[in-house]
Structure formats: structure tokens, C-alpha cells
Amino acid sequence: MKFPYKIELTPLSKTDGGGYLAIIPLLKGCQSDGQTPDEAINNLREAQQAWLESALKHGDEIPVPRLHER
């Protein structure tokens, strides 16, 4: 299940372990990290899938992606 949600990618400091943090702001708590931007985004896609499946299972509201979000 893929939806065009906005992704925010932030480099992590060495004190935070380095790598990158990827989040989907519209899906509260949906985040992941990785050593490279691609790894962080790929891990985020797995987290997104789990987030959406959990929301469906529990009858939670699933936010609709905003088409013009930047």
C-alpha cells in the first residue's frame, strides 16, 4: 500500500548515531532511520506499511495525503 505522503529526511548528528531520520509528518509516529538517505526511506516505507495496516486493523482514521504539500 503506497500513498504519496510527504517525507522529511534529516541528517542525524554523530552523537545521535549518525545516518538519517525519515518521517511522514501526517502519520503520527511513523518514522525510521538508516545509514544512508535511501536506507532511511526504504525503512520508512516498511514503517508506513505497518502504520497503515495497524490503523486499518484498529479502525483508526487514515489521513489523506495532500496533493500540494511540499
PDB file of N, H, CA, C and O in Angstrom:
ATOM      1  N   MET A   1       0.845  -1.160   0.000  1.00  0.00           N
ATOM      2  CA  MET A   1       0.000   0.000   0.000  1.00  0.00           C
ATOM      3  C   MET A   1       0.900   1.237   0.000  1.00  0.00           C
ATOM      4  O   MET A   1       1.564   1.521   0.997  1.00  0.00           O
ATOM      5  N   LYS A   2       0.924   1.957  -1.092  1.00  0.00           N
ATOM      6  H   LYS A   2       0.385   1.727  -1.902  1.00  0.00           H
ATOM      7  CA  LYS A   2       1.748   3.163  -1.164  1.00  0.00           C
ATOM      8  C   LYS A   2       0.872   4.377  -1.448  1.00  0.00           C
ATOM      9  O   LYS A   2       0.040   4.375  -2.356  1.00  0.00           O
ATOM     10  N   PHE A   3       1.084   5.393  -0.656  1.00  0.00           N
ATOM     11  H   PHE A   3       1.760   5.395   0.081  1.00  0.00           H
ATOM     12  CA  PHE A   3       0.410   6.658  -0.861  1.00  0.00           C
ATOM     13  C   PHE A   3       1.487   7.736  -0.944  1.00  0.00           C
ATOM     14  O   PHE A   3       2.562   7.579  -0.365  1.00  0.00           O
ATOM     15  N   PRO A   4       1.212   8.823  -1.654  1.00  0.00           N
ATOM     16  CA  PRO A   4       2.234   9.859  -1.831  1.00  0.00           C
ATOM     17  C   PRO A   4       2.336  10.823  -0.647  1.00  0.00           C
ATOM     18  O   PRO A   4       2.115  12.025  -0.794  1.00  0.00           O
ATOM     19  N   TYR A   5       2.671  10.287   0.519  1.00  0.00           N
ATOM     20  H   TYR A   5       2.851   9.311   0.638  1.00  0.00           H
ATOM     21  CA  TYR A   5       2.836  11.143   1.684  1.00  0.00           C
ATOM     22  C   TYR A   5       4.171  11.875   1.614  1.00  0.00           C
ATOM     23  O   TYR A   5       5.167  11.343   1.123  1.00  0.00           O
ATOM     24  N   LYS A   6       4.167  13.105   2.115  1.00  0.00           N
ATOM     25  H   LYS A   6       3.358  13.537   2.513  1.00  0.00           H
ATOM     26  CA  LYS A   6       5.398  13.890   2.203  1.00  0.00           C
ATOM     27  C   LYS A   6       6.343  13.224   3.203  1.00  0.00           C
ATOM     28  O   LYS A   6       5.933  12.812   4.288  1.00  0.00           O
ATOM     29  N   ILE A   7       7.606  13.127   2.816  1.00  0.00           N
ATOM     30  H   ILE A   7       7.939  13.461   1.934  1.00  0.00           H
ATOM     31  CA  ILE A   7       8.647  12.576   3.676  1.00  0.00           C
ATOM     32  C   ILE A   7       9.603  13.689   4.055  1.00  0.00           C
ATOM     33  O   ILE A   7       9.996  14.494   3.212  1.00  0.00           O
ATOM     34  N   GLU A   8       9.978  13.734   5.330  1.00  0.00           N
ATOM     35  H   GLU A   8       9.658  13.079   6.015  1.00  0.00           H
ATOM     36  CA  GLU A   8      11.013  14.652   5.788  1.00  0.00           C
ATOM     37  C   GLU A   8      12.235  13.820   6.147  1.00  0.00           C
ATOM     38  O   GLU A   8      12.140  12.865   6.918  1.00  0.00           O
ATOM     39  N   LEU A   9      13.372  14.184   5.590  1.00  0.00           N
ATOM     40  H   LEU A   9      13.449  14.960   4.964  1.00  0.00           H
ATOM     41  CA  LEU A   9      14.622  13.464   5.801  1.00  0.00           C
ATOM     42  C   LEU A   9      15.612  14.410   6.483  1.00  0.00           C
ATOM     43  O   LEU A   9      15.886  15.502   5.986  1.00  0.00           O
ATOM     44  N   THR A  10      16.142  13.976   7.627  1.00  0.00           N
ATOM     45  H   THR A  10      15.919  13.089   8.031  1.00  0.00           H
ATOM     46  CA  THR A  10      17.041  14.818   8.411  1.00  0.00           C
ATOM     47  C   THR A  10      18.313  14.052   8.742  1.00  0.00           C
ATOM     48  O   THR A  10      18.245  12.925   9.231  1.00  0.00           O
ATOM     49  N   PRO A  11      19.486  14.655   8.479  1.00  0.00           N
ATOM     50  CA  PRO A  11      20.721  14.007   8.909  1.00  0.00           C
ATOM     51  C   PRO A  11      20.803  13.989  10.440  1.00  0.00           C
ATOM     52  O   PRO A  11      20.434  14.960  11.100  1.00  0.00           O
ATOM     53  N   LEU A  12      21.281  12.894  10.984  1.00  0.00           N
ATOM     54  H   LEU A  12      21.581  12.104  10.448  1.00  0.00           H
ATOM     55  CA  LEU A  12      21.460  12.778  12.427  1.00  0.00           C
ATOM     56  C   LEU A  12      22.903  13.087  12.791  1.00  0.00           C
ATOM     57  O   LEU A  12      23.823  12.747  12.047  1.00  0.00           O
ATOM     58  N   SER A  13      23.098  13.728  13.929  1.00  0.00           N
ATOM     59  H   SER A  13      22.351  14.004  14.533  1.00  0.00           H
ATOM     60  CA  SER A  13      24.454  14.049  14.374  1.00  0.00           C
ATOM     61  C   SER A  13      25.178  12.768  14.787  1.00  0.00           C
ATOM     62  O   SER A  13      24.554  11.736  15.032  1.00  0.00           O
ATOM     63  N   LYS A  14      26.487  12.856  14.858  1.00  0.00           N
ATOM     64  H   LYS A  14      26.994  13.695  14.659  1.00  0.00           H
ATOM     65  CA  LYS A  14      27.270  11.695  15.289  1.00  0.00           C
ATOM     66  C   LYS A  14      26.910  11.295  16.705  1.00  0.00           C
ATOM     67  O   LYS A  14      26.949  10.110  17.037  1.00  0.00           O
ATOM     68  N   THR A  15      26.556  12.265  17.556  1.00  0.00           N
ATOM     69  H   THR A  15      26.524  13.227  17.286  1.00  0.00           H
ATOM     70  CA  THR A  15      26.158  11.929  18.927  1.00  0.00           C
ATOM     71  C   THR A  15      24.823  11.183  18.967  1.00  0.00           C
ATOM     72  O   THR A  15      24.533  10.477  19.933  1.00  0.00           O
ATOM     73  N   ASP A  16      24.014  11.339  17.921  1.00  0.00           N
ATOM     74  H   ASP A  16      24.250  11.912  17.136  1.00  0.00           H
ATOM     75  CA  ASP A  16      22.749  10.611  17.809  1.00  0.00           C
ATOM     76  C   ASP A  16      22.914   9.316  17.016  1.00  0.00           C
ATOM     77  O   ASP A  16      21.929   8.648  16.702  1.00  0.00           O
ATOM     78  N   GLY A  17      24.155   8.962  16.692  1.00  0.00           N
ATOM     79  H   GLY A  17      24.956   9.504  16.947  1.00  0.00           H
ATOM     80  CA  GLY A  17      24.406   7.708  15.985  1.00  0.00           C
ATOM     81  C   GLY A  17      24.671   7.873  14.510  1.00  0.00           C
ATOM     82  O   GLY A  17      24.978   6.893  13.832  1.00  0.00           O
ATOM     83  N   GLY A  18      24.564   9.081  13.989  1.00  0.00           N
ATOM     84  H   GLY A  18      24.315   9.877  14.540  1.00  0.00           H
ATOM     85  CA  GLY A  18      24.792   9.317  12.564  1.00  0.00           C
ATOM     86  C   GLY A  18      23.661   8.778  11.711  1.00  0.00           C
ATOM     87  O   GLY A  18      22.655   8.295  12.230  1.00  0.00           O
ATOM     88  N   GLY A  19      23.829   8.861  10.415  1.00  0.00           N
ATOM     89  H   GLY A  19      24.647   9.253   9.994  1.00  0.00           H
ATOM     90  CA  GLY A  19      22.802   8.390   9.494  1.00  0.00           C
ATOM     91  C   GLY A  19      21.730   9.440   9.268  1.00  0.00           C
ATOM     92  O   GLY A  19      21.982  10.643   9.341  1.00  0.00           O
ATOM     93  N   TYR A  20      20.526   8.954   8.991  1.00  0.00           N
ATOM     94  H   TYR A  20      20.321   7.977   8.932  1.00  0.00           H
ATOM     95  CA  TYR A  20      19.414   9.838   8.628  1.00  0.00           C
ATOM     96  C   TYR A  20      18.132   9.376   9.292  1.00  0.00           C
ATOM     97  O   TYR A  20      17.902   8.182   9.483  1.00  0.00           O
ATOM     98  N   LEU A  21      17.306  10.346   9.639  1.00  0.00           N
ATOM     99  H   LEU A  21      17.493  11.316   9.485  1.00  0.00           H
ATOM    100  CA  LEU A  21      15.972  10.098  10.175  1.00  0.00           C
ATOM    101  C   LEU A  21      14.972  10.463   9.092  1.00  0.00           C
ATOM    102  O   LEU A  21      15.055  11.540   8.500  1.00  0.00           O
ATOM    103  N   ALA A  22      14.024   9.566   8.830  1.00  0.00           N
ATOM    104  H   ALA A  22      13.957   8.691   9.310  1.00  0.00           H
ATOM    105  CA  ALA A  22      12.962   9.818   7.854  1.00  0.00           C
ATOM    106  C   ALA A  22      11.623   9.717   8.574  1.00  0.00           C
ATOM    107  O   ALA A  22      11.369   8.758   9.302  1.00  0.00           O
ATOM    108  N   ILE A  23      10.770  10.720   8.363  1.00  0.00           N
ATOM    109  H   ILE A  23      10.977  11.500   7.771  1.00  0.00           H
ATOM    110  CA  ILE A  23       9.444  10.710   8.986  1.00  0.00           C
ATOM    111  C   ILE A  23       8.385  11.081   7.956  1.00  0.00           C
ATOM    112  O   ILE A  23       8.663  11.739   6.954  1.00  0.00           O
ATOM    113  N   ILE A  24       7.169  10.641   8.234  1.00  0.00           N
ATOM    114  H   ILE A  24       6.943  10.106   9.048  1.00  0.00           H
ATOM    115  CA  ILE A  24       5.987  11.080   7.485  1.00  0.00           C
ATOM    116  C   ILE A  24       5.166  11.887   8.479  1.00  0.00           C
ATOM    117  O   ILE A  24       4.459  11.311   9.306  1.00  0.00           O
ATOM    118  N   PRO A  25       5.250  13.216   8.410  1.00  0.00           N
ATOM    119  CA  PRO A  25       4.595  14.058   9.420  1.00  0.00           C
ATOM    120  C   PRO A  25       3.092  13.815   9.556  1.00  0.00           C
ATOM    121  O   PRO A  25       2.546  13.940  10.652  1.00  0.00           O
ATOM    122  N   LEU A  26       2.430  13.476   8.476  1.00  0.00           N
ATOM    123  H   LEU A  26       2.873  13.375   7.586  1.00  0.00           H
ATOM    124  CA  LEU A  26       0.983  13.305   8.505  1.00  0.00           C
ATOM    125  C   LEU A  26       0.563  12.020   9.235  1.00  0.00           C
ATOM    126  O   LEU A  26      -0.577  11.904   9.685  1.00  0.00           O
ATOM    127  N   LEU A  27       1.486  11.060   9.349  1.00  0.00           N
ATOM    128  H   LEU A  27       2.412  11.154   8.983  1.00  0.00           H
ATOM    129  CA  LEU A  27       1.196   9.805  10.050  1.00  0.00           C
ATOM    130  C   LEU A  27       1.926   9.832  11.387  1.00  0.00           C
ATOM    131  O   LEU A  27       3.101   9.473  11.472  1.00  0.00           O
ATOM    132  N   LYS A  28       1.225  10.257  12.421  1.00  0.00           N
ATOM    133  H   LYS A  28       0.271  10.549  12.352  1.00  0.00           H
ATOM    134  CA  LYS A  28       1.839  10.471  13.730  1.00  0.00           C
ATOM    135  C   LYS A  28       2.613   9.237  14.198  1.00  0.00           C
ATOM    136  O   LYS A  28       2.067   8.140  14.312  1.00  0.00           O
ATOM    137  N   GLY A  29       3.908   9.458  14.465  1.00  0.00           N
ATOM    138  H   GLY A  29       4.351  10.349  14.373  1.00  0.00           H
ATOM    139  CA  GLY A  29       4.756   8.384  14.965  1.00  0.00           C
ATOM    140  C   GLY A  29       5.381   7.517  13.890  1.00  0.00           C
ATOM    141  O   GLY A  29       6.140   6.601  14.208  1.00  0.00           O
ATOM    142  N   CYS A  30       5.083   7.779  12.626  1.00  0.00           N
ATOM    143  H   CYS A  30       4.466   8.522  12.367  1.00  0.00           H
ATOM    144  CA  CYS A  30       5.643   6.974  11.538  1.00  0.00           C
ATOM    145  C   CYS A  30       7.016   7.521  11.183  1.00  0.00           C
ATOM    146  O   CYS A  30       7.141   8.574  10.558  1.00  0.00           O
ATOM    147  N   GLN A  31       8.049   6.782  11.595  1.00  0.00           N
ATOM    148  H   GLN A  31       7.947   5.926  12.103  1.00  0.00           H
ATOM    149  CA  GLN A  31       9.405   7.223  11.347  1.00  0.00           C
ATOM    150  C   GLN A  31      10.345   6.027  11.302  1.00  0.00           C
ATOM    151  O   GLN A  31      10.017   4.940  11.776  1.00  0.00           O
ATOM    152  N   SER A  32      11.502   6.248  10.730  1.00  0.00           N
ATOM    153  H   SER A  32      11.769   7.131  10.345  1.00  0.00           H
ATOM    154  CA  SER A  32      12.542   5.234  10.690  1.00  0.00           C
ATOM    155  C   SER A  32      13.870   5.928  10.448  1.00  0.00           C
ATOM    156  O   SER A  32      13.924   7.141  10.251  1.00  0.00           O
ATOM    157  N   ASP A  33      14.932   5.151  10.465  1.00  0.00           N
ATOM    158  H   ASP A  33      14.888   4.165  10.626  1.00  0.00           H
ATOM    159  CA  ASP A  33      16.239   5.730  10.187  1.00  0.00           C
ATOM    160  C   ASP A  33      17.072   4.759   9.370  1.00  0.00           C
ATOM    161  O   ASP A  33      16.663   3.626   9.115  1.00  0.00           O
ATOM    162  N   GLY A  34      18.240   5.219   8.966  1.00  0.00           N
ATOM    163  H   GLY A  34      18.572   6.139   9.174  1.00  0.00           H
ATOM    164  CA  GLY A  34      19.157   4.397   8.200  1.00  0.00           C
ATOM    165  C   GLY A  34      20.486   5.106   8.064  1.00  0.00           C
ATOM    166  O   GLY A  34      20.593   6.300   8.341  1.00  0.00           O
ATOM    167  N   GLN A  35      21.496   4.372   7.638  1.00  0.00           N
ATOM    168  H   GLN A  35      21.409   3.402   7.413  1.00  0.00           H
ATOM    169  CA  GLN A  35      22.821   4.953   7.487  1.00  0.00           C
ATOM    170  C   GLN A  35      22.917   5.873   6.270  1.00  0.00           C
ATOM    171  O   GLN A  35      23.748   6.781   6.248  1.00  0.00           O
ATOM    172  N   THR A  36      22.075   5.648   5.255  1.00  0.00           N
ATOM    173  H   THR A  36      21.400   4.910   5.273  1.00  0.00           H
ATOM    174  CA  THR A  36      22.052   6.487   4.059  1.00  0.00           C
ATOM    175  C   THR A  36      20.634   7.014   3.869  1.00  0.00           C
ATOM    176  O   THR A  36      19.692   6.476   4.451  1.00  0.00           O
ATOM    177  N   PRO A  37      20.471   8.065   3.058  1.00  0.00           N
ATOM    178  CA  PRO A  37      19.107   8.546   2.779  1.00  0.00           C
ATOM    179  C   PRO A  37      18.221   7.442   2.180  1.00  0.00           C
ATOM    180  O   PRO A  37      17.064   7.294   2.576  1.00  0.00           O
ATOM    181  N   ASP A  38      18.759   6.674   1.233  1.00  0.00           N
ATOM    182  H   ASP A  38      19.698   6.794   0.911  1.00  0.00           H
ATOM    183  CA  ASP A  38      17.966   5.606   0.610  1.00  0.00           C
ATOM    184  C   ASP A  38      17.542   4.547   1.627  1.00  0.00           C
ATOM    185  O   ASP A  38      16.402   4.084   1.615  1.00  0.00           O
ATOM    186  N   GLU A  39      18.464   4.172   2.500  1.00  0.00           N
ATOM    187  H   GLU A  39      19.390   4.548   2.510  1.00  0.00           H
ATOM    188  CA  GLU A  39      18.142   3.172   3.518  1.00  0.00           C
ATOM    189  C   GLU A  39      17.062   3.694   4.467  1.00  0.00           C
ATOM    190  O   GLU A  39      16.140   2.961   4.823  1.00  0.00           O
ATOM    191  N   ALA A  40      17.174   4.953   4.872  1.00  0.00           N
ATOM    192  H   ALA A  40      17.923   5.548   4.583  1.00  0.00           H
ATOM    193  CA  ALA A  40      16.177   5.537   5.766  1.00  0.00           C
ATOM    194  C   ALA A  40      14.799   5.568   5.109  1.00  0.00           C
ATOM    195  O   ALA A  40      13.793   5.282   5.757  1.00  0.00           O
ATOM    196  N   ILE A  41      14.753   5.915   3.823  1.00  0.00           N
ATOM    197  H   ILE A  41      15.571   6.147   3.296  1.00  0.00           H
ATOM    198  CA  ILE A  41      13.466   5.972   3.112  1.00  0.00           C
ATOM    199  C   ILE A  41      12.901   4.575   2.909  1.00  0.00           C
ATOM    200  O   ILE A  41      11.700   4.367   3.078  1.00  0.00           O
ATOM    201  N   ASN A  42      13.747   3.615   2.548  1.00  0.00           N
ATOM    202  H   ASN A  42      14.723   3.785   2.411  1.00  0.00           H
ATOM    203  CA  ASN A  42      13.261   2.235   2.389  1.00  0.00           C
ATOM    204  C   ASN A  42      12.719   1.700   3.713  1.00  0.00           C
ATOM    205  O   ASN A  42      11.676   1.046   3.737  1.00  0.00           O
ATOM    206  N   ASN A  43      13.419   1.972   4.806  1.00  0.00           N
ATOM    207  H   ASN A  43      14.266   2.503   4.786  1.00  0.00           H
ATOM    208  CA  ASN A  43      12.938   1.546   6.116  1.00  0.00           C
ATOM    209  C   ASN A  43      11.636   2.258   6.476  1.00  0.00           C
ATOM    210  O   ASN A  43      10.756   1.673   7.108  1.00  0.00           O
ATOM    211  N   LEU A  44      11.518   3.515   6.073  1.00  0.00           N
ATOM    212  H   LEU A  44      12.233   3.991   5.560  1.00  0.00           H
ATOM    213  CA  LEU A  44      10.294   4.268   6.334  1.00  0.00           C
ATOM    214  C   LEU A  44       9.117   3.674   5.578  1.00  0.00           C
ATOM    215  O   LEU A  44       8.002   3.646   6.099  1.00  0.00           O
ATOM    216  N   ARG A  45       9.342   3.205   4.374  1.00  0.00           N
ATOM    217  H   ARG A  45      10.248   3.227   3.951  1.00  0.00           H
ATOM    218  CA  ARG A  45       8.253   2.587   3.595  1.00  0.00           C
ATOM    219  C   ARG A  45       7.714   1.355   4.315  1.00  0.00           C
ATOM    220  O   ARG A  45       6.509   1.102   4.306  1.00  0.00           O
ATOM    221  N   GLU A  46       8.616   0.584   4.944  1.00  0.00           N
ATOM    222  H   GLU A  46       9.595   0.790   4.952  1.00  0.00           H
ATOM    223  CA  GLU A  46       8.166  -0.564   5.734  1.00  0.00           C
ATOM    224  C   GLU A  46       7.374  -0.107   6.953  1.00  0.00           C
ATOM    225  O   GLU A  46       6.355  -0.703   7.299  1.00  0.00           O
ATOM    226  N   ALA A  47       7.851   0.961   7.604  1.00  0.00           N
ATOM    227  H   ALA A  47       8.680   1.446   7.322  1.00  0.00           H
ATOM    228  CA  ALA A  47       7.134   1.506   8.761  1.00  0.00           C
ATOM    229  C   ALA A  47       5.770   2.052   8.342  1.00  0.00           C
ATOM    230  O   ALA A  47       4.789   1.909   9.071  1.00  0.00           O
ATOM    231  N   GLN A  48       5.712   2.679   7.163  1.00  0.00           N
ATOM    232  H   GLN A  48       6.509   2.795   6.570  1.00  0.00           H
ATOM    233  CA  GLN A  48       4.447   3.210   6.647  1.00  0.00           C
ATOM    234  C   GLN A  48       3.450   2.078   6.434  1.00  0.00           C
ATOM    235  O   GLN A  48       2.281   2.196   6.800  1.00  0.00           O
ATOM    236  N   GLN A  49       3.911   0.995   5.849  1.00  0.00           N
ATOM    237  H   GLN A  49       4.861   0.899   5.552  1.00  0.00           H
ATOM    238  CA  GLN A  49       3.042  -0.163   5.608  1.00  0.00           C
ATOM    239  C   GLN A  49       2.473  -0.674   6.940  1.00  0.00           C
ATOM    240  O   GLN A  49       1.273  -0.923   7.057  1.00  0.00           O
ATOM    241  N   ALA A  50       3.344  -0.826   7.933  1.00  0.00           N
ATOM    242  H   ALA A  50       4.319  -0.624   7.838  1.00  0.00           H
ATOM    243  CA  ALA A  50       2.901  -1.304   9.245  1.00  0.00           C
ATOM    244  C   ALA A  50       1.940  -0.308   9.897  1.00  0.00           C
ATOM    245  O   ALA A  50       0.958  -0.711  10.520  1.00  0.00           O
ATOM    246  N   TRP A  51       2.220   0.991   9.754  1.00  0.00           N
ATOM    247  H   TRP A  51       3.017   1.319   9.248  1.00  0.00           H
ATOM    248  CA  TRP A  51       1.362   2.030  10.329  1.00  0.00           C
ATOM    249  C   TRP A  51      -0.032   1.937   9.729  1.00  0.00           C
ATOM    250  O   TRP A  51      -1.028   1.955  10.452  1.00  0.00           O
ATOM    251  N   LEU A  52      -0.101   1.835   8.396  1.00  0.00           N
ATOM    252  H   LEU A  52       0.708   1.820   7.809  1.00  0.00           H
ATOM    253  CA  LEU A  52      -1.400   1.777   7.716  1.00  0.00           C
ATOM    254  C   LEU A  52      -2.157   0.499   8.063  1.00  0.00           C
ATOM    255  O   LEU A  52      -3.368   0.539   8.284  1.00  0.00           O
ATOM    256  N   GLU A  53      -1.462  -0.626   8.114  1.00  0.00           N
ATOM    257  H   GLU A  53      -0.479  -0.658   7.934  1.00  0.00           H
ATOM    258  CA  GLU A  53      -2.117  -1.890   8.471  1.00  0.00           C
ATOM    259  C   GLU A  53      -2.681  -1.833   9.886  1.00  0.00           C
ATOM    260  O   GLU A  53      -3.786  -2.314  10.135  1.00  0.00           O
ATOM    261  N   SER A  54      -1.926  -1.246  10.814  1.00  0.00           N
ATOM    262  H   SER A  54      -1.028  -0.855  10.612  1.00  0.00           H
ATOM    263  CA  SER A  54      -2.393  -1.115  12.189  1.00  0.00           C
ATOM    264  C   SER A  54      -3.616  -0.202  12.264  1.00  0.00           C
ATOM    265  O   SER A  54      -4.575  -0.497  12.976  1.00  0.00           O
ATOM    266  N   ALA A  55      -3.575   0.909  11.524  1.00  0.00           N
ATOM    267  H   ALA A  55      -2.795   1.149  10.946  1.00  0.00           H
ATOM    268  CA  ALA A  55      -4.714   1.835  11.522  1.00  0.00           C
ATOM    269  C   ALA A  55      -5.970   1.148  10.986  1.00  0.00           C
ATOM    270  O   ALA A  55      -7.057   1.322  11.537  1.00  0.00           O
ATOM    271  N   LEU A  56      -5.821   0.373   9.918  1.00  0.00           N
ATOM    272  H   LEU A  56      -4.938   0.232   9.470  1.00  0.00           H
ATOM    273  CA  LEU A  56      -6.967  -0.348   9.358  1.00  0.00           C
ATOM    274  C   LEU A  56      -7.502  -1.373  10.352  1.00  0.00           C
ATOM    275  O   LEU A  56      -8.713  -1.492  10.540  1.00  0.00           O
ATOM    276  N   LYS A  57      -6.603  -2.106  10.978  1.00  0.00           N
ATOM    277  H   LYS A  57      -5.620  -2.010  10.825  1.00  0.00           H
ATOM    278  CA  LYS A  57      -6.987  -3.149  11.935  1.00  0.00           C
ATOM    279  C   LYS A  57      -7.766  -2.566  13.114  1.00  0.00           C
ATOM    280  O   LYS A  57      -8.720  -3.175  13.600  1.00  0.00           O
ATOM    281  N   HIS A  58      -7.354  -1.386  13.569  1.00  0.00           N
ATOM    282  H   HIS A  58      -6.580  -0.891  13.175  1.00  0.00           H
ATOM    283  CA  HIS A  58      -7.975  -0.791  14.749  1.00  0.00           C
ATOM    284  C   HIS A  58      -9.065   0.231  14.419  1.00  0.00           C
ATOM    285  O   HIS A  58      -9.635   0.847  15.319  1.00  0.00           O
ATOM    286  N   GLY A  59      -9.349   0.407  13.138  1.00  0.00           N
ATOM    287  H   GLY A  59      -8.886  -0.093  12.407  1.00  0.00           H
ATOM    288  CA  GLY A  59     -10.391   1.345  12.741  1.00  0.00           C
ATOM    289  C   GLY A  59     -10.008   2.800  12.927  1.00  0.00           C
ATOM    290  O   GLY A  59     -10.870   3.672  13.030  1.00  0.00           O
ATOM    291  N   ASP A  60      -8.695   3.060  12.969  1.00  0.00           N
ATOM    292  H   ASP A  60      -7.995   2.351  12.885  1.00  0.00           H
ATOM    293  CA  ASP A  60      -8.223   4.436  13.125  1.00  0.00           C
ATOM    294  C   ASP A  60      -8.339   5.197  11.811  1.00  0.00           C
ATOM    295  O   ASP A  60      -8.307   4.609  10.730  1.00  0.00           O
ATOM    296  N   GLU A  61      -8.470   6.494  11.924  1.00  0.00           N
ATOM    297  H   GLU A  61      -8.496   6.971  12.803  1.00  0.00           H
ATOM    298  CA  GLU A  61      -8.545   7.348  10.744  1.00  0.00           C
ATOM    299  C   GLU A  61      -7.190   7.371  10.035  1.00  0.00           C
ATOM    300  O   GLU A  61      -6.145   7.488  10.675  1.00  0.00           O
ATOM    301  N   ILE A  62      -7.223   7.258   8.715  1.00  0.00           N
ATOM    302  H   ILE A  62      -8.072   7.162   8.195  1.00  0.00           H
ATOM    303  CA  ILE A  62      -6.015   7.336   7.909  1.00  0.00           C
ATOM    304  C   ILE A  62      -6.028   8.671   7.185  1.00  0.00           C
ATOM    305  O   ILE A  62      -6.900   8.913   6.350  1.00  0.00           O
ATOM    306  N   PRO A  63      -5.068   9.545   7.495  1.00  0.00           N
ATOM    307  CA  PRO A  63      -5.032  10.851   6.839  1.00  0.00           C
ATOM    308  C   PRO A  63      -4.819  10.715   5.337  1.00  0.00           C
ATOM    309  O   PRO A  63      -4.058   9.864   4.876  1.00  0.00           O
ATOM    310  N   VAL A  64      -5.503  11.567   4.588  1.00  0.00           N
ATOM    311  H   VAL A  64      -6.121  12.259   4.963  1.00  0.00           H
ATOM    312  CA  VAL A  64      -5.366  11.582   3.141  1.00  0.00           C
ATOM    313  C   VAL A  64      -4.167  12.453   2.779  1.00  0.00           C
ATOM    314  O   VAL A  64      -4.048  13.572   3.280  1.00  0.00           O
ATOM    315  N   PRO A  65      -3.266  11.953   1.907  1.00  0.00           N
ATOM    316  CA  PRO A  65      -2.127  12.780   1.519  1.00  0.00           C
ATOM    317  C   PRO A  65      -2.604  14.056   0.854  1.00  0.00           C
ATOM    318  O   PRO A  65      -3.607  14.066   0.140  1.00  0.00           O
ATOM    319  N   ARG A  66      -1.879  15.118   1.096  1.00  0.00           N
ATOM    320  H   ARG A  66      -1.065  15.109   1.676  1.00  0.00           H
ATOM    321  CA  ARG A  66      -2.199  16.407   0.476  1.00  0.00           C
ATOM    322  C   ARG A  66      -1.451  16.506  -0.841  1.00  0.00           C
ATOM    323  O   ARG A  66      -0.233  16.334  -0.884  1.00  0.00           O
ATOM    324  N   LEU A  67      -2.171  16.782  -1.906  1.00  0.00           N
ATOM    325  H   LEU A  67      -3.160  16.922  -1.872  1.00  0.00           H
ATOM    326  CA  LEU A  67      -1.570  16.810  -3.239  1.00  0.00           C
ATOM    327  C   LEU A  67      -0.534  17.898  -3.413  1.00  0.00           C
ATOM    328  O   LEU A  67       0.438  17.710  -4.144  1.00  0.00           O
ATOM    329  N   HIS A  68      -0.717  19.029  -2.761  1.00  0.00           N
ATOM    330  H   HIS A  68      -1.507  19.182  -2.167  1.00  0.00           H
ATOM    331  CA  HIS A  68       0.190  20.154  -2.987  1.00  0.00           C
ATOM    332  C   HIS A  68       1.125  20.401  -1.809  1.00  0.00           C
ATOM    333  O   HIS A  68       1.660  21.498  -1.647  1.00  0.00           O
ATOM    334  N   GLU A  69       1.315  19.376  -0.994  1.00  0.00           N
ATOM    335  H   GLU A  69       0.881  18.485  -1.125  1.00  0.00           H
ATOM    336  CA  GLU A  69       2.188  19.502   0.153  1.00  0.00           C
ATOM    337  C   GLU A  69       3.640  19.517  -0.308  1.00  0.00           C
ATOM    338  O   GLU A  69       4.024  18.734  -1.176  1.00  0.00           O
ATOM    339  N   ARG A  70       4.433  20.387   0.258  1.00  0.00           N
ATOM    340  H   ARG A  70       4.121  21.023   0.963  1.00  0.00           H
ATOM    341  CA  ARG A  70       5.859  20.466  -0.099  1.00  0.00           C
ATOM    342  C   ARG A  70       6.718  20.209   1.084  1.00  0.00           C
ATOM    343  O   ARG A  70       7.944  20.234   0.973  1.00  0.00           O
TER     344      ARG A  70
END
